[in-house]
Amino acid sequence: MDRISIDFDEVRRMEAASERAWPAAEVVPYDGWEIRVTGDIGRRVNSVGAVAAGALPVMDKIAHCEGFYRDRGMPPRFKLTAASLPAELDVLLSERGYEIEAPVSVQTRPLGDVAAPDEVEVAKDPTPDWVAANIRIGGHGTWNPALFPELLDRIVLPTAYAAVWDDDEIIATGMAVAEADLAGLFEVVTDPSQRGRGLATRVVAALLAWGRARGAATGYLQVMLDNDPALRLYGRLGFTEAYRYWYRRGEEPAGSV
């Protein structure tokens, strides 16, 4: 799936940082893997991270993870990169009938030349207005909205919440989480009625400038490979692909709706 020439140690470092930036409600270590479960709020926090090879037979581990998720009424799902371990895991899951879901490009750019625009409000905590606006315009209609503030509350790293206002309404949002030399961008969204005004560009600039001020040297973000407008935007802003991840999804548990 991932044919980019990459440093696997760097991929694992960035994957670990992004998981801390977007923490699952429950993380169960299992022989070098991390089984994550949160509820109806996206794939990332409801999937297995194959961090290390471990010592147990891999097919036994897959079966264990399948039982873990199915006991909770959820389909088993693995989040994979070219650096996932063991190296044959993607092939084994494919042979077991797991389908590929949501391939994502992880992109980075250096922060040496970013400047914050004046018209973007940046706060250290998510206000109720910010949370409501992000849920409203972020395309998260399938999420359980009650789980989003809970996820934000679990973030222990320095975080910034950016907003662009139009009179008394937020029309664009974004957030960043800083750790060491990395600043990760998340939830960069613009009200559909306001697109084409460069609002996302301003939000990204404000968040990258915040990350640089916190000591980060590199900004990173994740963008779906089928999101052509976002890929073009981030390309114009100097982001380039570092690596990719994707999901392998198993069958729905019996009796699920």
N, C-alpha and C positions, 0 to 999 in steps of 0.2 A: 504493500500500500504506500509506504513512505520511501521514496527513492532519493531523497535529498542527502547529500554528503554532510553528516552532522557528527558532532562530538557527543557520544552517548552519555558521558558523565554530565555534560552541560544540560542535556535534555532532562536527565533525572533531577538535576538541581532546580531547573526552572519548573518542572512538574511539581516538585515538592513545595516550592514557593507558592505556586498558584493554588495548590490545595490548602495551604495555610491561609491564603488570602480569601478563599471562598470555602469556609469550613463546613463539613458535613455535621449533622447532629450527632451521629454515632459512627465511630471508626473502630472496626474490630481487626486487630492484627491477626494474620493467619499465615504462618510459615513463609514470611517474606512478602506476602500480599497484604493489601489493606481493603477490607470490605466496608463500603460506605453506604449509609442509609440515612435518609432525611424525611422523605415524604414527597408529596406532589409539587416539586419545585425544580424540575430539570434533571438531566442525566448525570451531570458531573458529580453531584452529591449523592447519587444512587447507583454507584457502579464500583467494580473492583479495580483497584490500581495494582498492576502486577509489577511491584517495585523491585523485588529480588527473586532469585530462582528458588530459594528454599531447599529443603531436603526431602520432602514428601513426594510421592508420585504425582505428576501433574494432573492426570485424569482423576485421581482421588480428590485433589484440590478443587478442580472444576466442579465435581459432583457436590462437594461440600458447599461451595458458593451457590450452586443452584438450589440446594435445599434451604440455605439461609434466606434467599430472596423469596422463594416460593412459600416458605412458612409465613412470610409477611404479605402474601398476596401480590407479589411484584415479579415481573420477568427478570431473570438473571441478565446482567449487563456488565461488560468489561470495557474499561477505557484503556486504549492501547496506543503505544508509539513504537517506532522502530527500536527503541531501547528497552521495551518491556521484556520481562524475563519470566519463564525461559523463552529463548528466541523463537521456538516453534509454536508458541501459544496461539498466535493468530491463525496459523494453519490448522491446528487442532480444533479450535473453536469453529472454523469454517466447516471442517469435516463433520462436526457435531451438529451442524445445521444453523449455527449462529449467523445472522445477517449483519452486514455492515450498516451502521447508522451514522449520520451527521459527521462526515469528515470535516476537520477544522484545520485551518492554517494558524500556527502560532508565529506571530511576527514581532520583530524588535526594531528599535532604532536608538542611536546614541542621543544623549540629552545635552550635548554641549552647546546647542544653539537655540534653545527654546526660550520664549518670553511670554509672560502671562498677559492676555488681553484684559482690559479694564472692565469690560461689560459682563464678565462671568463671575458669579458669586461662588466662593469656595468656602465651605464650612467643615469643621472637623467631625461633626455629628450629623446624622440624617434627621432632618426635621420632618414632622408629619406631612408638611406640604411636599417635600422632596419625595418621600416614600409614595404618597398618593399619586404624584405626577409620574413617577417612574412606572408604577403599576399600570397607570392609565395609558401611557403612550409607548410603553416598552414592548408591547406584543406578547405579554405574559398571561394572556387570557386563560390558558389551561393550568396555570399555577394555582395553588392554594394561597391566596394573598396573605393569610395570617402567618405563613411560614417565612415570608420575606423579611419582615422586621426581626424575627427570631434569628435568621441567618446573619443579618447585619450585627446583631448583638453579640454573636459568637466571634467576630473578628477582633483579635487582640492587638494586631499590628496597627501602626499609624495609618489612618484612612482619611481621605478627603472626598467631599461630596460637592460636585459642581452643578450649578443651575443657571440657566438663562431665563430671565423673567420678561414677560410682555404684559405690562400693567400689573395686574394682580394674579397672573397665571404663569406657572412654569411651563416653558415650551421646549426645553431641552435639558437633559440631565447626563451625568456621568459620574463615575467614582474611580478612585485610585487607591491602591494599597501598597505601601512601601516596606521593603525588607532589605537591609544591607544595600547592595548596589543595584537592586531591581525595583522598578515601580510598575505595577500591573494595572492596566485599565480595564474597567468593567462597566456594563450598563450604560454605554454611550448611545443615547436614543434621542430622536427629535420628533416632535409632533408632526404627523404626516402633512398637516395643513401648512406647516412652516418650513418644509424642506426646500432646499435650493438657496437658502440665505447664508450658508456658511456657518450655521450654528454649531454643528458637530465639530468643525475645524476649530472653532473658538474653545469649545469644551475640552477637546483633546489638548490644545496648547496650554490651557490653564492647568490641567492635571499633570502634564509633563513638567511644566515649570514648578509646580508644587513638589513633584518627585525629585527634581534636581535640587531644590532647596533643602530637601530632607537628606541629601547625600547620595541619591541614586545616580548611576551613570548610564543606565539602560532602561528604556521603557519597553513593555511588552503588552500584547493583547492577543485575544483569540477571535478569529472571524471564520464563519462558516464558508466553505469553499463555493457554495452556490449563491452567496450574497455578493453579486457583482458590484452593486453600488458601493458597498462598504470596502471591498477589495480595492476599487479604484480610489476611493477617498484615502485610505491608509497608504496606498502607494504614493499618492501626491504628497502626503505628509512625511514621507521619508522612511516608512516601515518596509522591511523586507522579510521574507519568510525564513524562519530559523528551522522549523520542523513542523510536522503534522501529527495530529492525533485523530483517532476515530473510535467508534464504539462497535462492539459486537453484542448483539441482542439475541437472547434465547427465546424460547416459546413462553407465551403467557401461561401462568399456572392454571390448572383446571378449575373451572368455576368462576374465573375472573370475568369482569364485565369490560 
